[in-house]
Amino acid sequence: MARPPHTPPPPPPGGGGAPAPPPAARGWHVFPLRPGSKVPALHGEKTCTRTGPCQAGHVKWEQRATTDPDRIRTAWSRAPFNVGIATGPSGLLVIDLDTPEHKGSTDAPDGAATFAALCERAGHAVPTTHRTRTPSGGQHLYFTAPQGTRYANTAGTVAASVDTRAWGGYVVAAGSITPAGPYEALCGSVAVPVPSWLQSILRPAPRASHAPSVAVTGQSRRYADVALASEARNVAAAQHGQREATLFRAARAVGRFVAWGDLPRHVVEQALQEAGEAAGLSVSECRSTLRSALNWSIAHNPVRRDAA
Ligand SMILES: [Zn+2]
């Protein structure tokens, strides 16, 4: 099948009221979200009655998402559904730049600033592509995934507040409305292909052999310092039951700066060790968690997207 043109949904008519039904020819695989919400309007596996499309077994939203104009028209004639775009089947990779407030931390850099810093470090501007603003003040940047590449969702592995949505994920389309506000198209009417330089940023962590071939700029160094300080604060403030997982995530997130040569490993280890101990973890728990997380981050094979 030829790849459909990737054009964004239009804003709702008049800028308010019920969201517009998704137009048929957009080429993105859509499914209904409950009116005024981000939750799929389709039933989940637990409540599946094994009837209709699920006769042979439950069919989840990713598989039911469609580009079929008749099915879309019929579904959206029933209620003012919001629009979910199943990113995987649509051939999309959406970069989800969240705000730290939304993630429960107030002094971390927001996802947009972090992502801009990552792009700048790679020597490029943030690509112009279809972009939406979320009600929480975050942004979604839409890209088409390279043919044959199967990206998975990520949460915090690229950087803090920089997530990705691909196979297994969905995004709320522009024009959808929630109690917190609308999803709005910001710029770029078309999703552009992921540039190759960006693909390397989106890998979970660079190969150790890719360690800095370019001179470390003062800027990226400063950014790495800020990221480390912010992660250390998160770890120190982690709640009981979340401490080890928070430490592990922080070390994996900051570990890429070690691999890049922006931060010495012992500096990261010391900062996060102190933060983990401040949160109440034992010296040995911190040490072993840090060792495995940093080793993973530095050595993780980036070409594992097919494993999703
Ligand atoms: Zn079902």
Residues whose N, C-alpha, C, O or C-beta is under 5 A from the ligand:
A	BS01	ZN	G44 C48 T49 C54 H58 V59
